[in-house]
Amino acid sequence: MAGARRETRAEPATADREIVISRVIDAPRELVFEAFTEVRHLSRWWGPEGFTTTTRSFEFRVGREWDFVMHGPDGTDYQEWISWTEITPPERIALLHGESRDDPNAFESVLTFAPDGAATRIVMRTVFLTKEQRDEAVEKYHAIEGGQQTLSNLAAYVTDLAQKGAKG
C-alpha cells in the first residue's frame, strides 16, 4: 500500500506474556553484575522480602545451573532451578527458570545491566510460555511485587558493599 507507515514502536509479540521490572541501583555495574555471579552474594539478597535461600549447587557458566530452595516467611519451601543460557559480563545474563531441570513450565528471563551515570540500571525481562502462566505468576505468586522486592534487596546489598568499598 502506497503511503502506509509501519509503526516503529510496536509492542513485542511476547508483550502479553512478559513481566518487565527495572531499577536504578547506586553502585557500579561490575559490582551489581558480580552480585549475580557468586553464590556468596546471591544467598545474601535473592528473593522477595522475608525469604531466605539455600543453595544445593551453583555453577555460573553457560549451560550450568543453580539448584536452590527458597524458604518463604510462612515456612513454605519452593524448589527452584536456573540454567544459565547466556552470560556477557558485565552487561547481560539470560536464564531459564523453573522448579526443576525438566519443568515444562520453565520461563526465560533476561537481565541487562547498563551504566546510568555512576549507578547501574538493571532491567529484568521475564517471558512465560503462555499469557495464562504469566497471569498466574502475577496473581498467585505476586511475581511483580516479588521481583520489585528482589531488586530492592539487591540494591540495598550492593549499595552497602559499594559504600564499604569492598567486593565481598
C-alpha positions, 0 to 999 in steps of 0.5 A: 500500500502506497503511503502506509507507515509501519509503526516503529514502536510496536509492542513485542509479540511476547508483550502479553506474556512478559513481566518487565521490572527495572531499577536504578541501583547506586553502585557500579555495574561490575559490582551489581553484575558480580552480585549475580555471579557468586553464590556468596552474594546471591544467598545474601539478597535473592528473593522477595522480602522475608525469604531466605535461600539455600543453595544445593549447587551453583555453577555460573557458566553457560549451560550450568545451573543453580539448584536452590530452595527458597524458604518463604516467611510462612515456612513454605519451601519452593524448589527452584532451578536456573540454567544459565543460557547466556552470560556477557559480563558485565552487561547481560545474563539470560536464564531459564527458570523453573522448579526443576531441570525438566519443568515444562513450565520453565520461563526465560528471563533476561537481565541487562545491566547498563551504566546510568551515570555512576549507578547501574540500571538493571532491567529484568525481562521475564517471558512465560510460555503462555499469557495464562502462566504469566497471569498466574505468576502475577496473581498467585505468586505476586511475581511483580511485587516479588521481583520489585522486592528482589531488586530492592534487596539487591540494591540495598546489598550492593549499595552497602558493599559499594559504600564499604568499598569492598567486593565481598 
